[in-house]
Amino acid sequence: MAIEEPEIIDTSKMSAGQRAAIELTEAARTTPGGKTFVAGLFMGEFNLDGVSPFPSQSADDRARGEAFLKKLETLLREKVDADEIDRTGEIPQPVIDEMARLGAFGIKIPTEYGGLGLHQTNYCRAAMLLGSWCGNSTALLSAHQSIGVPQPLILFGTEEQKKKYLPRVAHGEISAFALTETGVGSDPAAMTTRAEPAPDGNSFIINGEKLWCTNGTKAGVIVVMAKTPPKIVNGKSKEQITAFIVETNWPGVEVICRCRFMGLKALYNGVIRFKDVRVPRENILMAEGKGLRVALTTLDTGRLTLPAACAGLAKRCLEISRKWANERVQWGAPIGRHAAIADKIARMAANTFAMESMVLLAASHVDKDKHADVRLEAALCKLWATEAAWEIVNDAMQIRGGRGYETGESLKSRGETPIAIERFLRDCRINTIFEGSSEIMRLFIAREMLDPHLKVAGAVLNSKLPMSQRSRAAVKAFWFYARWYPVQWLPAIGGGVRNPALKRHLSFVARTARRLARGIFHSMVRYGPKLEREQLLLFRFVNVGAELFAMTATCLRADQLSEGRGDGEILRVADYFCKSARLRIEENFRHIGRNADHAGYHVAREALEGRLTEVERGIVE
Ligand SMILES: Cc1cc2nc3c(=O)[nH]c(=O)nc-3n(C[C@H](O)[C@H](O)[C@H](O)COP(=O)(O)OP(=O)(O)OC[C@H]3O[C@@H](n4cnc5c(N)ncnc54)[C@H](O)[C@@H]3O)c2cc1C
């Protein structure tokens, strides 16, 4: 159960813009009752409760998913021409209609509202299938279900709202989510779209313009974020953001233009204008002023779709690369026998297995409880998988050589198989930008990572609080750290798996979680409230946490899959993944102590001030 918590971040020395952003997102934050596996890792704990043995789908749930997934797979293979969709920039209406007939617009919507009522794992498996085939279809269905109307409505909708809208969106009425504006990317505090209460008291009037609204040009209903009048909280005026369900055929809703991008050529994405749009009060989601919480909580689970789709894409790249590396002979051997190409293939296989394991582990928590707190797990999946997928597609292009860079159409015209790696690359690039860019994901994870410390010691450092309160907090913090800190130096052992090599890797995870917790604590002591500005340092801690989560998910799943099987190939994949992850972890730790961050920051400042004229000389301006 989520509860609100008091202000624990000192915003007194921040710029007005930064303070507004922090205060708004802090107010929208919820804190869960219990601690998840990943949250524990950042505090030096290695508690496998709930993750070991690796949670597997029940046979019944799997069978229910299978029936739908088979139909979806057939539809994709037989009716969805991903290259043609990319070339024309349109998903044919019959394909969309067929998807709707299969129930693909209502995968997670409960059956009583006309959906398929499948669980998160089955939804992720659908995203994986889609991601392996067509980025545009993935984006259509994912924006509709992961961030559009279904997910927030399932989580926060009133019974009337659910009865009114869920059957419509389940049967194929397309939905979208509109937060971004020209001046609002990662920072919602700057929002200018406003919803003013109408004199009748029963409705709001929305005015504003939303940018890059995926599905917006085809949607029947959109979740729109708008500022409602500020409220006085503790004597201070607080900005309010409210989420509204808006029907696009209401007077005043207008699609201004369709936006086009480097990839995802058939994205139905546009600029949507709202001019004096009257929205009934009953179309508010959750409550007035809770819009950001609706958005953040929706994304907590919604964020699992992208990494699932990335896992599908990565599998596809592996299949293509494997075949080509066997078939293509250069310098007297299939290119897969050359160590440089073999290295890419090994990394591709290991990272693909890891990303799928992370997603399935996080999804299993949501299967058990749709309100489960997976914000850290989902954010780590999103961050890690989107970055790994980008590297995988890039490597697949390198392995395919010139054919990787050539379009599918051109390959076909020369009589070769139209394998469009260049399309995958174009479609994949956006994944580290939308639904929380990698930088914002790292900041978000860092905030969660520091949360237990802020709860214990935040008040000590908060200069806005009276001295008496700070002194009391200091005593409390002293007693907490007097017990907690020495434990972080004790040896730790892993467990949860049978295979000896994987056991050793999990012991490394357990030990390293303590090293990570010590490192975070030492940095807090060293930098105090200024730690928030040390982004690169925080990001390295986040990177270590992400690798530890990936290693755990990988080992547990490999152990489960290998049970009762004679072959050890999946164990070797997991072992190789862990060996590589350990090197990346060591590198992050090394760079915490020794780096060129400050020198780099100075160079960036000089570049930003336009003083690197020599470096920029010799170009067409
Ligand atoms: C194809 C596409 C589809 C989209 N679909 C939707 C949609 O359906 N609905 C919707 O509401 N929005 C949508 N968006 C918007 C998308 O979510 C934003 O692009 C994203 O949030 C980033 O915002 P921005 O592009 O304005 O970047 P900015 O916020 O301006 O950031 C620019 C860069 O600075 C970095 N940065 C920003 N702040 C910080 C910081 N504090 N510290 C370090 N780095 C920072 C960012 O990570 C990024 O690299 C879509 C965008 C695209 C391109």
The ligand as a Gaussian input file, in Angstrom:
#p B3LYP/6-31G(d) Opt

LIG

0 1
 C        8.832000       9.245000     -31.102000
 C        8.405000       9.876000     -29.834000
 C        7.239000       9.454000     -29.211000
 C        6.814000      10.060000     -28.026000
 N        5.611000       9.711000     -27.469000
 C        5.128000      10.439000     -26.432000
 C        3.798000      10.245000     -25.944000
 O        3.057000       9.375000     -26.414000
 N        3.350000      11.042000     -24.945000
 C        4.123000      12.003000     -24.382000
 O        3.667000      12.696000     -23.476000
 N        5.403000      12.196000     -24.800000
 C        5.910000      11.455000     -25.815000
 N        7.187000      11.672000     -26.275000
 C        8.047000      12.590000     -25.564000
 C        9.192000      11.890000     -24.879000
 O        8.747000      11.200000     -23.751000
 C       10.234000      12.964000     -24.590000
 O       10.925000      13.156000     -25.799000
 C       11.171000      12.603000     -23.506000
 O       10.493000      12.691000     -22.287000
 C       12.368000      13.529000     -23.459000
 O       11.963000      14.867000     -23.526000
 P       12.691000      15.872000     -24.538000
 O       12.824000      15.210000     -25.829000
 O       12.005000      17.181000     -24.489000
 O       14.134000      16.004000     -23.915000
 P       14.623000      16.994000     -22.770000
 O       13.853000      16.790000     -21.519000
 O       14.716000      18.354000     -23.308000
 O       16.081000      16.411000     -22.543000
 C       17.122000      16.515000     -23.528000
 C       18.300000      15.714000     -23.036000
 O       18.717000      16.187000     -21.753000
 C       18.687000      15.151000     -20.790000
 N       18.265000      15.699000     -19.509000
 C       17.128000      16.384000     -19.226000
 N       17.092000      16.715000     -17.936000
 C       18.233000      16.234000     -17.371000
 C       18.781000      16.248000     -16.056000
 N       18.144000      16.806000     -15.033000
 N       19.970000      15.652000     -15.862000
 C       20.636000      15.047000     -16.878000
 N       20.164000      15.009000     -18.150000
 C       18.978000      15.583000     -18.381000
 C       17.693000      14.139000     -21.346000
 O       17.942000      12.838000     -20.853000
 C       17.971000      14.238000     -22.838000
 O       19.083000      13.469000     -23.152000
 C        7.617000      11.076000     -27.449000
 C        8.795000      11.476000     -28.064000
 C        9.184000      10.915000     -29.252000
 C       10.416000      11.424000     -29.923000

